[in-house]
Amino acid sequence: MRFLKPITFGAILILAQVSALGAEVAVLRNGFSIRFERKEQTGNLTRLYTGSGYMDIASDQIASFEVEEAPIVPSAPAPQPVAIQQSAAPVTPAVILPVPLAKTATNVDLDQVVRDASSKNRLDPDFVSSVIKAESNFKPRAVSRKGAQGLMQLMPGTAAQLGVADPFDPRANVEAGTAHLSALLDQYHNDPIKALAAYNAGAHRVKQYNGVPPYRETHAYISKIVRDFNAKKRAQMQGSAVAKTNVAAKPAAAPAKAVNSKPHKKTKPQEASITKPAGPA
């Protein structure tokens, strides 16, 4: 199966959350930007000093330096989830309080639906779950202002191309959305950041900018999924560490008692009772 490594997401998350104290911005070729207070170049590396430290970036990975007074922040959330595919420009997914993956009103086990679709399309189910959370917050009947529908917010045209008759059917929607996401990962050679950018802003935008488009909504969308995915993996690692600690701390079994090798004195065995149970009076 193709499991996405948390370290890949973690590196991108750091770039997305760097300090916004500086007035200059380094625009990277992958579409992300880093705000800094001052910079130094040594050989092939450029050191960017932020409010909390510094980071070294390969100079050829920096597309340009720009002046920006205000930091990039996600725009205000819409009252409903919004479209993420086949749109001329990216849109902002709705920000809703997280809810656990559970059974819907139609008694469909979303956990199992996600596991089945992920296995079929060779994806990490935690990754798919994080995408669904960002798209619809696990609401099968969600509809965006642009007309995207269902758990993975499929546009009607995309749903038709993927053979989805009812985009509000959780299983059909997740299977189609996961297949689309898997195809994007294949297209971008398993680069999850580009795949997410294409899922949100469209593959034509990724091609236009040769990477993640410089849209606030797309950057916020990717960062949201990265954070949620990393949180899942950290929780799993911590749980595994606790389990190993508990096993190591378990007291060893007491040693077996020594067997007395001295022969026992023979005793007369008792005779077994052969008395029949009393019958009816």
QUIJODA-V879546 format. One record per residue. N is the residue number from 0. RES is the residue in one small letter. SS is DSSP state (a for helix, b for strand, c for the rest). Layout:
# QUIJODA-V879546
((N & RES & SS) (N & RES & SS))
This chain:
# QUIJODA-V879546
((0 & m & c) (1 & r & c) (2 & f & c) (3 & l & c) (4 & k & c) (5 & p & a) (6 & i & a) (7 & t & a) (8 & f & a) (9 & g & a) (10 & a & a) (11 & i & a) (12 & l & a) (13 & i & a) (14 & l & a) (15 & a & a) (16 & q & c) (17 & v & c) (18 & s & c) (19 & a & c) (20 & l & c) (21 & g & c) (22 & a & c) (23 & e & b) (24 & v & b) (25 & a & b) (26 & v & b) (27 & l & b) (28 & r & c) (29 & n & c) (30 & g & c) (31 & f & c) (32 & s & b) (33 & i & b) (34 & r & b) (35 & f & b) (36 & e & c) (37 & r & b) (38 & k & b) (39 & e & b) (40 & q & b) (41 & t & b) (42 & g & c) (43 & n & c) (44 & l & b) (45 & t & b) (46 & r & b) (47 & l & b) (48 & y & b) (49 & t & b) (50 & g & c) (51 & s & c) (52 & g & b) (53 & y & b) (54 & m & b) (55 & d & b) (56 & i & b) (57 & a & b) (58 & s & a) (59 & d & a) (60 & q & a) (61 & i & b) (62 & a & b) (63 & s & b) (64 & f & b) (65 & e & b) (66 & v & b) (67 & e & c) (68 & e & c) (69 & a & c) (70 & p & c) (71 & i & c) (72 & v & c) (73 & p & c) (74 & s & c) (75 & a & c) (76 & p & c) (77 & a & c) (78 & p & c) (79 & q & c) (80 & p & c) (81 & v & c) (82 & a & c) (83 & i & c) (84 & q & c) (85 & q & c) (86 & s & c) (87 & a & c) (88 & a & c) (89 & p & c) (90 & v & c) (91 & t & c) (92 & p & c) (93 & a & c) (94 & v & c) (95 & i & c) (96 & l & c) (97 & p & c) (98 & v & c) (99 & p & c) (100 & l & c) (101 & a & c) (102 & k & b) (103 & t & c) (104 & a & c) (105 & t & c) (106 & n & c) (107 & v & c) (108 & d & b) (109 & l & a) (110 & d & a) (111 & q & a) (112 & v & a) (113 & v & a) (114 & r & a) (115 & d & a) (116 & a & a) (117 & s & a) (118 & s & a) (119 & k & a) (120 & n & c) (121 & r & c) (122 & l & c) (123 & d & c) (124 & p & a) (125 & d & a) (126 & f & a) (127 & v & a) (128 & s & a) (129 & s & a) (130 & v & a) (131 & i & a) (132 & k & a) (133 & a & a) (134 & e & a) (135 & s & a) (136 & n & c) (137 & f & c) (138 & k & c) (139 & p & c) (140 & r & c) (141 & a & c) (142 & v & b) (143 & s & c) (144 & r & c) (145 & k & c) (146 & g & c) (147 & a & c) (148 & q & b) (149 & g & c) (150 & l & c) (151 & m & c) (152 & q & c) (153 & l & b) (154 & m & c) (155 & p & a) (156 & g & a) (157 & t & a) (158 & a & a) (159 & a & a) (160 & q & a) (161 & l & c) (162 & g & c) (163 & v & c) (164 & a & c) (165 & d & c) (166 & p & c) (167 & f & c) (168 & d & c) (169 & p & a) (170 & r & a) (171 & a & a) (172 & n & a) (173 & v & a) (174 & e & a) (175 & a & a) (176 & g & a) (177 & t & a) (178 & a & a) (179 & h & a) (180 & l & a) (181 & s & a) (182 & a & a) (183 & l & a) (184 & l & a) (185 & d & a) (186 & q & a) (187 & y & c) (188 & h & c) (189 & n & c) (190 & d & c) (191 & p & a) (192 & i & a) (193 & k & a) (194 & a & a) (195 & l & a) (196 & a & a) (197 & a & a) (198 & y & a) (199 & n & a) (200 & a & a) (201 & g & c) (202 & a & a) (203 & h & a) (204 & r & a) (205 & v & a) (206 & k & a) (207 & q & a) (208 & y & a) (209 & n & c) (210 & g & c) (211 & v & c) (212 & p & c) (213 & p & c) (214 & y & c) (215 & r & a) (216 & e & a) (217 & t & a) (218 & h & a) (219 & a & a) (220 & y & a) (221 & i & a) (222 & s & a) (223 & k & a) (224 & i & a) (225 & v & a) (226 & r & a) (227 & d & a) (228 & f & a) (229 & n & a) (230 & a & a) (231 & k & a) (232 & k & a) (233 & r & a) (234 & a & a) (235 & q & a) (236 & m & a) (237 & q & a) (238 & g & a) (239 & s & a) (240 & a & a) (241 & v & a) (242 & a & a) (243 & k & a) (244 & t & a) (245 & n & a) (246 & v & a) (247 & a & a) (248 & a & a) (249 & k & c) (250 & p & c) (251 & a & c) (252 & a & c) (253 & a & c) (254 & p & c) (255 & a & c) (256 & k & c) (257 & a & c) (258 & v & c) (259 & n & c) (260 & s & c) (261 & k & c) (262 & p & c) (263 & h & c) (264 & k & c) (265 & k & c) (266 & t & c) (267 & k & c) (268 & p & c) (269 & q & c) (270 & e & c) (271 & a & c) (272 & s & c) (273 & i & c) (274 & t & c) (275 & k & c) (276 & p & c) (277 & a & c) (278 & g & c) (279 & p & c) (280 & a & c))
